Structures are given as C-alpha cells and as structure tokens.
C-alpha cells in the first residue's frame, strides 16, 4: 500500500542533543513537507521540498535542518539550537502537477525533550 | 493577519444529528483551494474534503459537505448523521501559492465530541 511512514512514533531526547526524525513516502510525490503541532494549535510549516536536492524554509525553520537526497526521503533534524522542541511532528507529501494538490500525512512523531 | 480562522474551539453534537464547523479565510489570490482534515487522537491527519475557488458547486464527500460562500470568504464543514467515530479535531486549511510552491495554511482547529 502506498503511504507515508514516520519513525519513531515516540522520541525522547536530552537537552543539548540533536535528533533526526525519519519520513519516507512511496507515493512517488515530488513535494514533501514538515510541520510542527503544539497543543491547541494548528500545524505550522517548518521546511518543504519541491524536488530532490532542493528545499525551502517554512514559517518556523530556526533550529531545524533537512535534507532531500532521495525523492522518497525527507529527514528532519531537530538541533540543540531549537529552544522548545517538545512537540508533535508531522510529515506530508503531495504531487506537484495539476489537480487539487492535496497533502497526504504520515502518522507523526511525538518528540519530548527531558 | 490570520489567514484561516476557526472560531469554535469545541463543539458537541448528539449521534445522528448534523453539525456545522465554521471556517473563514482571507486571501487576495483569485485561485486557491480549501481543505478540511480530521485528526483523531492517534494524531494522523485524514483528508476529508476539498473546494477549489473556481468550483461552481459545493463539494460533497459522503456525509461531509462544504458550505462554500465565496463572497463571505467562508468554507464551513457540514457533517450529517454524526457518528461516535467522528469525535476528533477538525482543521480547515487553505492552499497558498508562494514562490512557485503550494503551501497549506492551517486554522487552530475545532474539537468535535459526539455523544450517544
């Protein structure tokens, strides 16, 4: 079945450590996105990528980094520079050709900084 | 300025009744798209329904329909015959075009609780 996988589901990190969240899709979508969700809030865009080897900052990119070396994969690194990293992280993908360009989401990773 | 506004933090509805979740948006782009997503307690975002700005008719998908009033910039979600499994967070989102990229802007969501 086609879809998006994120791992791990739950992640604990000590302050000062970098951590990488995985996102893989087999939908053959060109575009991929990372969102952050805090309690009682909507999703905020961290980074997005339209094609391999290219990515753009979203609204809250500070303290995060990404790479897009393969079409299927878009890992997110939460660095020690991110002041408040505890949140729920969602990865999404969408086609970039014509149509409604709906985004498909993975199951999410809940990151807790201890 | 907030581009997507959901003014109802929480809503209650009895099973089998209909419920309307409100969403207003703000854009100067004549071409845009509006989405509704459902987020159950598991966390995954589930696509429900889409309305394009040029669509002549209101979108419908099974028990979901979108009451699109372009002049008022509103895109309310109507769920008919509510079921207990409809209890979840619901997010309205607008597709915005920026630098040749389509991005989604989300509202803060409405928590719907369906009771027997």
Interface residues (C-beta under 8 A of the other chain):
Chain A: X31 X33 X40 X41 X42 X43 X44 X45 X48 X50 X56 X58 X88 X90 X92 X94 X96 X100 X101 X102 X103 X104 X105 X106 X107 X108 X110
Chain B: X4 X9 X33 X35 X37 X42 X43 X44 X45 X46 X47 X50 X52 X91 X93 X95 X99 X100 X101 X102 X103 X104 X106 X107 X108 X109
